[in-house]
């Protein structure tokens, strides 16, 4: 199941700065599940296609990463042409 919110898979628009997000999310830069910047995400699905554990869904035109299933392997980060994956 996809969890949304501050500790989940997306950055809520206008809710947190990147510094705040790093503290709330439990890790950025490979220390926890990858996150999606909803303002940059185009919903193209490249990240979902690259995910080996299939923990990314495109919902309402934006990628959502299941933080419970994400292994922080970096495949989605490398595949995203918009640079919307933060990790």
N, CA and C atoms as a LAMMPS dump frame, in Angstrom:
ITEM: TIMESTEP
0
ITEM: NUMBER OF ATOMS
261
ITEM: BOX BOUNDS ff ff ff
-5.0000000000000000e+02 5.0000000000000000e+02
-5.0000000000000000e+02 5.0000000000000000e+02
-5.0000000000000000e+02 5.0000000000000000e+02
ITEM: ATOMS id mol type element x y z
1 1 1 N 0.846 -1.181 0
2 1 2 C 0 0 0
3 1 3 C 0.889 1.242 0
4 2 1 N 0.473 2.229 -0.729
5 2 2 C 1.24 3.459 -0.84
6 2 3 C 0.861 4.389 0.308
7 3 1 N 1.859 4.86 1.019
8 3 2 C 1.641 5.816 2.102
9 3 3 C 2.058 7.19 1.634
10 4 1 N 1.247 8.186 1.882
11 4 2 C 1.582 9.55 1.513
12 4 3 C 1.763 10.372 2.776
13 5 1 N 2.445 11.469 2.657
14 5 2 C 2.617 12.353 3.795
15 5 3 C 4.071 12.64 4.058
16 6 1 N 4.329 13.254 5.171
17 6 2 C 5.672 13.691 5.491
18 6 3 C 6.655 12.539 5.619
19 7 1 N 6.247 11.405 6.147
20 7 2 C 7.171 10.29 6.29
21 7 3 C 7.03 9.302 5.146
22 8 1 N 6.199 9.64 4.178
23 8 2 C 5.951 8.742 3.067
24 8 3 C 6.748 9.067 1.837
25 9 1 N 6.102 8.996 0.698
26 9 2 C 6.82 8.978 -0.548
27 9 3 C 6.801 10.272 -1.338
28 10 1 N 6.072 11.271 -0.925
29 10 2 C 6.025 12.495 -1.703
30 10 3 C 6.302 13.706 -0.836
31 11 1 N 6.712 14.77 -1.482
32 11 2 C 6.878 16.036 -0.782
33 11 3 C 5.576 16.799 -0.98
34 12 1 N 4.804 17.021 0.052
35 12 2 C 3.571 17.789 -0.11
36 12 3 C 3.902 19.202 -0.587
37 13 1 N 3.178 19.673 -1.58
38 13 2 C 3.449 20.988 -2.156
39 13 3 C 3.375 22.085 -1.105
40 14 1 N 4.483 22.804 -0.97
41 14 2 C 4.53 23.95 -0.081
42 14 3 C 4.49 23.638 1.401
43 15 1 N 4.663 22.381 1.769
44 15 2 C 4.542 22.014 3.183
45 15 3 C 5.878 21.997 3.913
46 16 1 N 6.93 21.456 3.301
47 16 2 C 8.211 21.314 3.992
48 16 3 C 9.357 21.783 3.107
49 17 1 N 10.372 22.352 3.731
50 17 2 C 11.603 22.653 3.019
51 17 3 C 12.406 21.352 2.932
52 18 1 N 13.438 21.325 2.097
53 18 2 C 14.261 20.126 1.998
54 18 3 C 14.962 19.82 3.32
55 19 1 N 15.39 20.83 4.053
56 19 2 C 16.035 20.585 5.344
57 19 3 C 15.062 19.937 6.326
58 20 1 N 13.838 20.432 6.35
59 20 2 C 12.82 19.841 7.232
60 20 3 C 12.518 18.414 6.8
61 21 1 N 12.428 18.2 5.496
62 21 2 C 12.093 16.887 4.978
63 21 3 C 13.147 15.855 5.355
64 22 1 N 14.409 16.23 5.307
65 22 2 C 15.483 15.304 5.657
66 22 3 C 15.323 14.796 7.084
67 23 1 N 14.89 15.646 7.988
68 23 2 C 14.716 15.246 9.38
69 23 3 C 13.461 14.409 9.58
70 24 1 N 12.381 14.771 8.916
71 24 2 C 11.099 14.093 9.108
72 24 3 C 11.043 12.752 8.409
73 25 1 N 11.682 12.647 7.239
74 25 2 C 11.536 11.448 6.415
75 25 3 C 12.339 10.264 6.915
76 26 1 N 13.295 10.49 7.787
77 26 2 C 14.116 9.391 8.254
78 26 3 C 15.324 9.157 7.366
79 27 1 N 15.493 9.995 6.38
80 27 2 C 16.7 9.87 5.581
81 27 3 C 16.51 10.243 4.132
82 28 1 N 17.462 10.969 3.629
83 28 2 C 17.562 11.281 2.214
84 28 3 C 18.995 10.915 1.84
85 29 1 N 19.288 10.842 0.598
86 29 2 C 20.623 10.459 0.114
87 29 3 C 20.946 9 0.421
88 30 1 N 19.985 8.117 0.162
89 30 2 C 20.24 6.687 0.296
90 30 3 C 20.093 6.126 1.687
91 31 1 N 19.759 6.948 2.674
92 31 2 C 19.638 6.444 4.037
93 31 3 C 18.239 5.934 4.355
94 32 1 N 17.309 6.167 3.488
95 32 2 C 15.939 5.719 3.675
96 32 3 C 15.282 5.599 2.324
97 33 1 N 13.986 5.427 2.28
98 33 2 C 13.312 5.307 0.987
99 33 3 C 13.44 6.59 0.172
100 34 1 N 13.476 6.42 -1.128
101 34 2 C 13.531 7.576 -2.007
102 34 3 C 12.214 8.331 -1.961
103 35 1 N 12.263 9.598 -2.307
104 35 2 C 11.097 10.471 -2.266
105 35 3 C 10.843 11.044 -3.642
106 36 1 N 9.611 11.512 -3.884
107 36 2 C 9.235 12.114 -5.161
108 36 3 C 8.868 13.572 -4.935
109 37 1 N 9.484 14.45 -5.705
110 37 2 C 9.13 15.864 -5.689
111 37 3 C 7.929 16.026 -6.617
112 38 1 N 6.768 16.206 -6.05
113 38 2 C 5.532 16.246 -6.834
114 38 3 C 5.466 17.457 -7.766
115 39 1 N 6.27 18.471 -7.503
116 39 2 C 6.278 19.636 -8.388
117 39 3 C 7.104 19.384 -9.64
118 40 1 N 8.029 18.436 -9.59
119 40 2 C 8.845 18.103 -10.753
120 40 3 C 8.338 16.888 -11.521
121 41 1 N 7.628 15.992 -10.836
122 41 2 C 7.187 14.735 -11.45
123 41 3 C 6.209 14.995 -12.59
124 42 1 N 6.484 14.357 -13.744
125 42 2 C 5.612 14.486 -14.912
126 42 3 C 4.681 13.288 -15.059
127 43 1 N 4.88 12.265 -14.244
128 43 2 C 4.042 11.074 -14.32
129 43 3 C 4.357 10.188 -15.507
130 44 1 N 5.568 10.29 -16.05
131 44 2 C 5.933 9.535 -17.254
132 44 3 C 6.034 8.031 -17.016
133 45 1 N 6.324 7.62 -15.781
134 45 2 C 6.398 6.2 -15.448
135 45 3 C 7.769 5.563 -15.61
136 46 1 N 8.779 6.34 -15.978
137 46 2 C 10.129 5.777 -16.136
138 46 3 C 10.633 5.181 -14.826
139 47 1 N 10.343 5.842 -13.725
140 47 2 C 10.776 5.341 -12.417
141 47 3 C 10.098 4.013 -12.093
142 48 1 N 8.804 3.941 -12.338
143 48 2 C 8.048 2.715 -12.049
144 48 3 C 8.548 1.552 -12.901
145 49 1 N 8.859 1.829 -14.156
146 49 2 C 9.36 0.78 -15.049
147 49 3 C 10.731 0.274 -14.601
148 50 1 N 11.522 1.124 -13.966
149 50 2 C 12.869 0.737 -13.544
150 50 3 C 12.906 0.035 -12.192
151 51 1 N 11.833 0.119 -11.421
152 51 2 C 11.823 -0.398 -10.05
153 51 3 C 11.728 -1.93 -10.036
154 52 1 N 12.778 -2.56 -9.492
155 52 2 C 12.834 -4.025 -9.456
156 52 3 C 11.899 -4.64 -8.42
157 53 1 N 11.559 -3.874 -7.382
158 53 2 C 10.652 -4.402 -6.359
159 53 3 C 9.214 -3.916 -6.561
160 54 1 N 9.001 -3.175 -7.637
161 54 2 C 7.664 -2.704 -8.027
162 54 3 C 6.947 -1.942 -6.917
163 55 1 N 7.65 -1.016 -6.304
164 55 2 C 7.039 -0.261 -5.214
165 55 3 C 6.641 1.153 -5.636
166 56 1 N 6.638 1.417 -6.954
167 56 2 C 6.268 2.74 -7.45
168 56 3 C 5.02 2.633 -8.313
169 57 1 N 4.061 3.489 -8.022
170 57 2 C 2.835 3.577 -8.815
171 57 3 C 2.674 5.013 -9.299
172 58 1 N 2.039 5.169 -10.435
173 58 2 C 1.684 6.496 -10.916
174 58 3 C 0.214 6.691 -10.564
175 59 1 N -0.055 7.648 -9.689
176 59 2 C -1.411 7.909 -9.227
177 59 3 C -1.714 9.378 -9.467
178 60 1 N -2.788 9.641 -10.181
179 60 2 C -3.187 11.016 -10.498
180 60 3 C -2.041 11.812 -11.12
181 61 1 N -1.29 11.169 -12.009
182 61 2 C -0.233 11.847 -12.738
183 61 3 C 1.051 12.091 -11.983
184 62 1 N 1.224 11.428 -10.828
185 62 2 C 2.441 11.622 -10.035
186 62 3 C 2.9 10.275 -9.465
187 63 1 N 4.219 10.049 -9.486
188 63 2 C 4.768 8.818 -8.924
189 63 3 C 4.617 8.806 -7.413
190 64 1 N 4.292 7.646 -6.88
191 64 2 C 4.206 7.436 -5.436
192 64 3 C 5.067 6.225 -5.107
193 65 1 N 5.988 6.375 -4.176
194 65 2 C 6.887 5.297 -3.775
195 65 3 C 6.444 4.761 -2.422
196 66 1 N 6.267 3.452 -2.335
197 66 2 C 5.914 2.839 -1.056
198 66 3 C 7.152 2.803 -0.182
199 67 1 N 7.177 3.568 0.915
200 67 2 C 8.369 3.603 1.76
201 67 3 C 8.646 2.278 2.458
202 68 1 N 7.635 1.458 2.598
203 68 2 C 7.822 0.169 3.259
204 68 3 C 8.553 -0.819 2.363
205 69 1 N 8.422 -0.652 1.048
206 69 2 C 9.002 -1.599 0.109
207 69 3 C 10.269 -1.107 -0.57
208 70 1 N 10.509 0.199 -0.546
209 70 2 C 11.66 0.779 -1.234
210 70 3 C 12.968 0.275 -0.611
211 71 1 N 13.864 -0.212 -1.477
212 71 2 C 15.163 -0.699 -1.007
213 71 3 C 16.264 0.344 -1.202
214 72 1 N 15.911 1.532 -1.705
215 72 2 C 16.854 2.626 -1.963
216 72 3 C 17.984 2.182 -2.881
217 73 1 N 17.635 1.4 -3.912
218 73 2 C 18.654 0.897 -4.835
219 73 3 C 19.14 1.963 -5.816
220 74 1 N 18.307 2.994 -6.061
221 74 2 C 18.711 4.078 -6.946
222 74 3 C 18.273 3.94 -8.382
223 75 1 N 17.618 2.846 -8.743
224 75 2 C 17.196 2.649 -10.131
225 75 3 C 16.226 3.744 -10.577
226 76 1 N 15.282 4.1 -9.742
227 76 2 C 14.3 5.138 -10.092
228 76 3 C 14.972 6.503 -10.21
229 77 1 N 15.903 6.771 -9.328
230 77 2 C 16.644 8.026 -9.334
231 77 3 C 17.376 8.201 -10.666
232 78 1 N 18.019 7.149 -11.114
233 78 2 C 18.758 7.196 -12.371
234 78 3 C 17.847 7.231 -13.586
235 79 1 N 16.646 6.667 -13.492
236 79 2 C 15.736 6.592 -14.623
237 79 3 C 14.898 7.855 -14.839
238 80 1 N 14.729 8.663 -13.821
239 80 2 C 13.816 9.803 -13.905
240 80 3 C 14.391 10.937 -14.778
241 81 1 N 13.754 11.228 -15.926
242 81 2 C 14.262 12.28 -16.791
243 81 3 C 13.989 13.691 -16.254
244 82 1 N 13.044 13.81 -15.331
245 82 2 C 12.666 15.127 -14.779
246 82 3 C 13.456 15.478 -13.517
247 83 1 N 14.219 14.538 -12.992
248 83 2 C 14.953 14.778 -11.757
249 83 3 C 14.049 14.907 -10.556
250 84 1 N 12.906 14.205 -10.581
251 84 2 C 11.925 14.324 -9.506
252 84 3 C 12.161 13.368 -8.342
253 85 1 N 13.058 12.413 -8.508
254 85 2 C 13.33 11.462 -7.44
255 85 3 C 14.452 12.037 -6.565
256 86 1 N 14.203 12.052 -5.278
257 86 2 C 15.164 12.606 -4.329
258 86 3 C 15.694 11.447 -3.483
259 87 1 N 16.985 11.311 -3.462
260 87 2 C 17.538 10.22 -2.693
261 87 3 C 18.997 10.347 -2.482
